[in-house]
Structures are given as structure tokens and as C-alpha cells.
Amino acid sequence: MKIVVLERNSVGPDIPVDCLEELGEVTYYRNTVTIEEVIERVKDADVIVANKSPMNEESLKDAKNVKLICEFATGYDNCDLAYCKSRGIKVENVVDYCTSMVAQHTFTMALVLSQKLAHYDNYVKSGAYSAQDRFSNFDVPFYELEGKTWGIVGMGNIGRRVAKIAKAFGCRVIFYSITGKSSCTEYEQVNKETLLAESDFLSLHCPLSDLSRNLIDKKALQQMKKSAILINVARGPVVNNSDLYEALVSGEIAAAGLDVLEKEPLQLSNPLSKLKDSNQLIITPHLAWGSVEARMRCVQGVYDNIAAFKRGEDRNLVNP
């Protein structure tokens, strides 16, 4: 079995992936960027391990032997599932490997922004604290999570973990289901307008789809509280970056924490790149999922998927 790993470094060069060599003949590529690279590299593959590389008719038309595509991820929006199914190519992802880390990162950003930690860290390091004549300083107001309303879009594994933590902080939790088909009954489900109007913190944990693209746009931001904090750890295009820039500059919302952007890495043409105040905006480089432990679980999940496939079993199949 020939296994081609197109984006080996997507799980980090510090995480070993040589366990895959137990399952077949493995060819590794540090990264794969262009469609031409994909076409050339997968033409003899039986199994493809990918992350962002496009998996569609154009990239797979010459890959006559491929039978399985494994994602180094939970998301699979790089795959044309209908085309893969028409070819009999199975697509499998890794589920729940980064839930704890994404939830942790969600609250890291929320707490840093709500408690103005950048401001107070700079205050001390600037020497201003040493020069003052009192023991404390709280010149920029900050607030507790307890008693606030935490809104969630996407009540899957990560959304539920975030909800549980928010409850532990003493928040009221509400959520909005984009599809209207959520089976969650532990928390209060509301419509989009109520979610936007009542959330003090709004965190996004939904997959990217035609329903979620530009979910948070100018109209949505105008419906939010001026004191609200937005957290996006879902997919970049769920939030319109230009509209968010305008909302932050004009004070439509108080702050935002983003781990994902419309186009990655951050483009200088993205207006959010102009905002340098970390009390208002924090951007991390799509790392919310990437703890050492989570990346190790991701590799193990791909190994388990391929091993199950060799046994004739389906594991985490997303295009049945």
C-alpha cells in the first residue's frame, strides 16, 4: 500500500509520524501548496493523507489507485465529497482530538481580552507601576464572567465543552443552531437575533458551509452589544473580516479574539492587520487545536483510520 502524506508539517515537525510506516510504503512531503504539486504527488497513491490540499476532480483525476483520503484534521472542506464518493474513494477525518485544547484557547482569549491583561502587563513592564504611590491599579475597567451570557454557534463536541466551562464560570449559556437540527437539550437554544442581542461573549465553533459563511457580518455585528467580545475558533470565513474591522474601529463591539482568518496566513491587505491594540483584538496563527497532546492524538487517529481501512473497516467515514 502506497501512502502519500501531502502536508507532513501540518502536525508539526516535532511530532513523529513514522508510525504510519507500519501500514505501508510512505512518502512524505513537508508541504503541498499548488494543484500541480497535488496532481504529481498523488498519482500512484493508494492512500492520501492531507489537510488543506484540495481533493477534487482536478487534483485526483490521474490518481487511479487512490481508495482512501485521511484528513490530518477534523474539518474536511478541502474535499469534494460527492466526487470522491462517485469514485469510490472513502474520506475519513479525526474526531475529537483537539476538543479540550480549542475550548481552553477559547477561554484564554476571552479572559485576556475581558480582563485587559495586555494593558496591565504593559503597565507593569513600562515602569508605571513601580513609579506609583499605591499598591494597586485598575485604571481600565474589567469584568467578571459570572452572571454574563455566553453565546455559542456550533453545539458539537467543542461547543458543548465550552458551554460546560462557561457554566462553571457562572455564565448563562445560550446557543444558536445554524441548521436548526441540533439535538442539544442541556442548554437554551435561541434564534440568531436573540443570540446576537443577548451574548456578552459569543464564541464560534461551527463548520464552514454555505450556511455559516459570513454568518457574522456587518448586520450581525450591529445587533451585538457594544460591550460584547467575539471569539472565532471555527473557520475564518464565518466572520467577515472587513466588517469586523469596521465594528472594532467604530466601537460596535468591544473586542475580538481570532484564531482563524478569511485567508491564512494573515494578508497585509486584510484590514485587521492594521489593528495593533491587543486589548481590542488578539489574533493567533490558527493554533487553537495545536497542543502537543492534540497533535499526537491527531497522528494516532490517522494511523487508526488507515489500520481500520486495511482490515476492511470504516472508521470516521464522512462520505458514506
C-alpha distance (Angstrom), angle and dihedral (degrees) to the residues before:
residue distance angle dihedral
M1 . . .
K2 3.79 . .
I3 3.81 113.6 .
V4 3.80 119.2 -169.2
V5 3.80 117.9 -164.2
L6 3.80 105.7 -161.3
E7 3.80 99.6 -176.6
R8 3.77 107.1 27.9
N9 3.82 93.0 161.3
S10 3.80 92.9 55.1
V11 3.81 86.0 89.8
G12 3.80 91.8 42.2
P13 3.80 130.5 -97.0
D14 3.82 89.2 -105.7
I15 3.81 92.1 66.0
P16 3.83 114.9 79.0
V17 3.80 116.8 -129.0
D18 3.81 99.1 174.5
C19 3.82 90.3 110.0
L20 3.81 85.4 83.7
E21 3.79 88.6 68.6
E22 3.81 88.1 72.6
L23 3.80 87.5 67.7
G24 3.78 102.6 48.8
E25 3.79 148.5 -48.4
V26 3.79 105.0 -38.8
T27 3.81 128.6 -158.2
Y28 3.78 116.1 -169.6
Y29 3.79 129.0 -156.4
R30 3.78 118.0 -171.5
N31 3.79 90.7 -142.1
T32 3.79 137.5 -14.2
V33 3.77 117.5 -152.6
T34 3.80 113.6 160.1
I35 3.78 130.3 58.5
E36 3.81 88.4 -124.6
E37 3.80 89.9 58.3
V38 3.79 91.2 50.6
I39 3.80 92.9 50.2
E40 3.79 93.4 50.4
R41 3.80 96.5 42.8
V42 3.82 99.8 48.3
K43 3.81 100.0 41.2
D44 3.83 93.5 104.4
A45 3.82 98.6 29.8
D46 3.78 125.6 124.2
V47 3.81 91.9 -174.6
I48 3.81 127.0 26.1
V49 3.79 122.7 -159.8
A50 3.81 109.7 -161.7
N51 3.77 143.0 155.6
K52 3.81 113.9 -178.2
S53 3.81 100.2 -2.2
P54 3.82 110.6 115.5
M55 3.78 113.5 -104.7
N56 3.79 105.5 -165.3
E57 3.78 143.0 112.5
E58 3.79 93.9 -72.5
S59 3.80 94.5 51.6
L60 3.81 97.6 37.6
K61 3.80 103.5 37.3
D62 3.82 92.6 100.2
A63 3.81 94.9 39.6
K64 3.79 95.7 95.1
N65 3.81 96.7 166.3
V66 3.79 102.3 47.3
K67 3.78 113.3 121.9
L68 3.81 103.3 160.4
I69 3.81 137.2 35.0
C70 3.80 115.7 -165.0
E71 3.77 120.4 -166.2
F72 3.79 120.5 -140.1
A73 3.82 82.1 -145.4
T74 3.79 146.8 42.3
G75 3.81 93.5 -109.8
Y76 3.78 119.8 77.6
D77 3.80 104.1 179.2
N78 3.83 88.4 124.2
C79 3.82 87.9 69.8
D80 3.77 127.6 82.6
L81 3.78 94.3 -141.8
A82 3.79 95.3 -172.7
Y83 3.79 92.7 53.3
C84 3.80 92.3 45.9
K85 3.79 90.7 50.6
S86 3.80 91.1 49.2
R87 3.80 87.6 56.1
G88 3.80 93.7 45.0
I89 3.81 90.4 -113.9
K90 3.78 112.9 148.5
V91 3.80 118.8 -141.2
E92 3.81 119.4 -155.8
N93 3.79 132.0 178.3
V94 3.80 136.0 -169.0
V95 3.78 113.6 -104.3
D96 3.80 129.5 -150.8
Y97 3.80 96.8 -8.5
C98 3.82 94.9 126.8
T99 3.81 102.6 29.8
S100 3.79 95.4 112.3
M101 3.81 94.0 46.4
V102 3.81 96.3 47.5
A103 3.79 90.0 48.8
Q104 3.80 89.9 48.7
H105 3.80 91.5 49.9
T106 3.79 90.8 48.8
F107 3.79 90.8 59.9
T108 3.79 93.7 39.2
M109 3.80 89.3 61.5
A110 3.79 94.4 39.9
L111 3.80 92.5 51.9
V112 3.80 95.6 43.8
L113 3.80 90.6 51.5
S114 3.79 98.6 40.6
Q115 3.81 94.1 46.1
K116 3.82 93.9 43.6
L117 3.79 90.4 -129.1
A118 3.81 93.6 163.5
H119 3.79 90.0 57.9
Y120 3.80 95.1 48.1
D121 3.79 94.4 43.4
N122 3.80 89.3 52.7
Y123 3.80 90.3 44.9
V124 3.79 91.6 58.9
K125 3.80 96.4 40.2
S126 3.81 92.5 48.8
G127 3.79 90.4 62.4
A128 3.80 93.2 -114.5
Y129 3.79 92.4 116.9
S130 3.80 92.5 50.9
A131 3.80 89.9 50.6
Q132 3.80 96.8 52.0
D133 3.79 124.0 94.3
R134 3.82 99.3 -136.1
F135 3.81 133.7 68.9
S136 3.82 98.1 -121.4
N137 3.77 142.1 38.5
F138 3.80 131.2 -165.2
D139 3.78 104.0 157.1
V140 3.81 92.7 145.6
P141 3.83 111.0 56.5
F142 3.79 119.8 -121.9
Y143 3.76 131.5 -177.1
E144 3.79 144.8 -145.8
L145 3.79 125.5 -107.4
E146 3.78 91.1 -139.4
G147 3.77 111.4 101.6
K148 3.80 94.1 15.3
T149 3.80 125.9 119.2
W150 3.79 115.4 -113.9
G151 3.80 113.6 -160.0
I152 3.79 123.4 -160.9
V153 3.80 133.5 -165.5
G154 3.79 110.3 -163.1
M155 3.79 115.1 32.6
G156 3.79 97.8 -160.2
N157 3.80 125.7 119.2
I158 3.80 94.1 -56.8
G159 3.80 95.0 40.9
R160 3.80 91.0 51.8
R161 3.81 91.7 49.1
V162 3.81 90.2 50.7
A163 3.80 90.3 48.3
K164 3.80 90.8 52.4
I165 3.80 92.2 51.2
A166 3.80 92.3 45.0
K167 3.80 89.3 53.6
A168 3.80 89.4 51.1
F169 3.81 88.2 55.6
G170 3.80 88.5 53.6
C171 3.80 98.1 -104.3
R172 3.76 127.2 146.8
V173 3.80 105.8 -122.3
I174 3.80 124.2 -145.9
F175 3.79 129.1 167.6
Y176 3.77 142.1 -167.2
S177 3.80 123.6 -143.9
I178 3.80 111.7 -147.1
T179 3.79 92.2 -159.7
G180 3.80 94.9 37.7
K181 3.80 88.7 -130.9
S182 3.80 101.9 101.9
S183 3.80 115.2 141.6
C184 3.81 92.7 -160.1
T185 3.79 112.4 123.6
E186 3.82 100.1 162.7
Y187 3.78 93.2 83.3
E188 3.79 135.9 40.7
Q189 3.80 114.0 -89.2
V190 3.81 115.7 -150.1
N191 3.77 138.1 173.8
K192 3.79 121.5 -96.3
E193 3.78 95.0 -100.4
T194 3.81 92.4 53.7
L195 3.79 91.8 45.9
L196 3.80 92.2 53.7
A197 3.80 95.5 42.8
E198 3.80 97.7 47.1
S199 3.81 105.8 34.8
D200 3.80 118.2 105.6
F201 3.79 87.5 -178.7
L202 3.78 120.8 25.8
S203 3.81 118.1 -169.4
L204 3.79 124.8 -174.2
H205 3.81 121.2 -145.0
C206 3.80 102.9 154.2
P207 3.81 128.8 121.5
L208 3.78 119.4 -108.8
S209 3.79 113.4 -97.7
D210 3.77 139.6 137.7
L211 3.80 86.7 -85.9
S212 3.82 95.7 52.9
R213 3.81 100.9 37.4
N214 3.83 108.8 112.2
L215 3.80 89.8 -1.0
I216 3.78 88.7 147.0
D217 3.79 104.0 50.1
K218 3.79 135.8 141.8
K219 3.81 93.3 -70.4
A220 3.79 92.8 48.7
L221 3.81 93.6 47.2
Q222 3.80 90.5 51.2
Q223 3.81 89.1 56.5
M224 3.81 93.3 54.9
K225 3.79 126.5 91.3
K226 3.78 115.7 -91.4
S227 3.80 86.4 -127.2
A228 3.81 93.8 51.5
I229 3.79 125.4 121.7
L230 3.81 118.7 -148.0
I231 3.81 121.7 -153.4
N232 3.80 121.2 -170.2
V233 3.80 116.5 -171.3
A234 3.81 93.4 143.9
R235 3.81 117.0 76.6
G236 3.79 126.5 -36.8
P237 3.83 99.4 -122.1
V238 3.82 91.0 57.6
V239 3.82 84.7 80.6
N240 3.79 121.8 50.4
N241 3.81 100.1 -130.7
S242 3.80 96.4 -158.0
D243 3.80 91.7 50.5
L244 3.80 90.6 47.6
Y245 3.81 90.6 51.8
E246 3.79 90.5 53.6
A247 3.81 91.4 46.6
L248 3.80 92.3 52.1
V249 3.80 94.3 45.5
S250 3.80 92.8 47.4
G251 3.81 95.1 43.0
E252 3.81 95.8 -114.9
I253 3.82 86.9 139.5
A254 3.79 130.2 13.0
A255 3.79 103.1 -126.2
A256 3.78 147.6 -22.6
G257 3.78 136.9 -146.6
L258 3.80 115.7 -158.5
D259 3.77 130.1 -175.5
V260 3.80 92.6 169.4
L261 3.79 134.2 46.0
E262 3.79 138.2 -165.6
K263 3.81 89.3 -103.4
E264 3.78 123.8 18.1
P265 2.93 134.6 -112.8
L266 3.81 95.7 35.3
Q267 3.81 110.5 -88.8
L268 3.78 119.7 -142.4
S269 3.80 86.0 -132.1
N270 3.81 88.5 64.9
P271 3.83 105.1 97.0
L272 3.80 90.5 -142.1
S273 3.81 87.5 71.3
K274 3.81 87.5 71.4
L275 3.80 94.5 61.3
K276 3.81 108.9 91.3
D277 3.82 100.5 166.7
S278 3.82 106.8 108.1
N279 3.79 90.1 -166.1
Q280 3.79 87.6 66.6
L281 3.79 104.3 30.6
I282 3.78 134.5 21.4
I283 3.80 120.2 -175.7
T284 3.78 121.1 -174.7
P285 3.83 122.0 -171.4
H286 3.81 101.0 -105.7
L287 3.79 92.3 -76.0
A288 3.80 103.7 126.9
W289 3.80 90.1 106.5
G290 3.79 95.8 42.2
S291 3.79 111.6 90.2
V292 3.80 114.2 137.9
E293 3.79 89.8 -110.2
A294 3.82 93.7 49.8
R295 3.79 93.8 48.9
M296 3.79 90.7 49.9
R297 3.81 89.4 51.2
C298 3.81 89.3 49.6
V299 3.80 93.0 55.2
Q300 3.79 90.8 46.0
G301 3.80 89.6 50.4
V302 3.81 91.9 54.5
Y303 3.81 89.9 47.3
D304 3.81 90.3 51.7
N305 3.82 91.6 47.8
I306 3.81 93.4 52.9
A307 3.81 92.7 42.7
A308 3.81 90.1 52.1
F309 3.81 90.4 48.0
K310 3.81 90.5 53.8
R311 3.81 88.0 53.6
G312 3.79 90.1 53.1
E313 3.80 93.6 -105.7
D314 3.80 130.7 127.7
R315 3.79 116.4 -132.3
N316 3.82 122.8 -179.8
L317 3.80 91.3 -11.2
V318 3.82 110.4 179.8
N319 3.83 99.1 -176.9
P320 3.83 105.1 47.8
